[in-house]
Amino acid sequence: MKFINIQELKNKTSEVLRMTQDSDVIVISQSKPIAIIRHFSEDELEDYVLMNHPDFLLQMEKAYQDAKAGKVTDIDTYLDSLKAEDRDAI
């Protein structure tokens, strides 16, 4: 993990981005961390966007609350209900 200040980031942006190939870079402003610059591949982009989408986060929170409340369905029952819906749609 490397630390840089904002001025260094401004002056050496390309170099800093290359540094992320090896480790995360933490940006410091007035002796306090303000950002992390992390390398990720093109394949990881879709996962990142999904995991940070507000709708996805709301659905995950709802699912967590349902699980805590015991409102769960086992996978076999759920798959059977999908098959039944498909039959009804025909």
Secondary structure, 3 states (H helix, E strand, C coil): CEEEEHHHHHHCHHHHHHHCCCCCEEEEECCEEEEEECCCCHHHHHHHHHHCCHHHHHHHHHHHHHHHCCCCCCHHHHHHHHHHHHHHHC
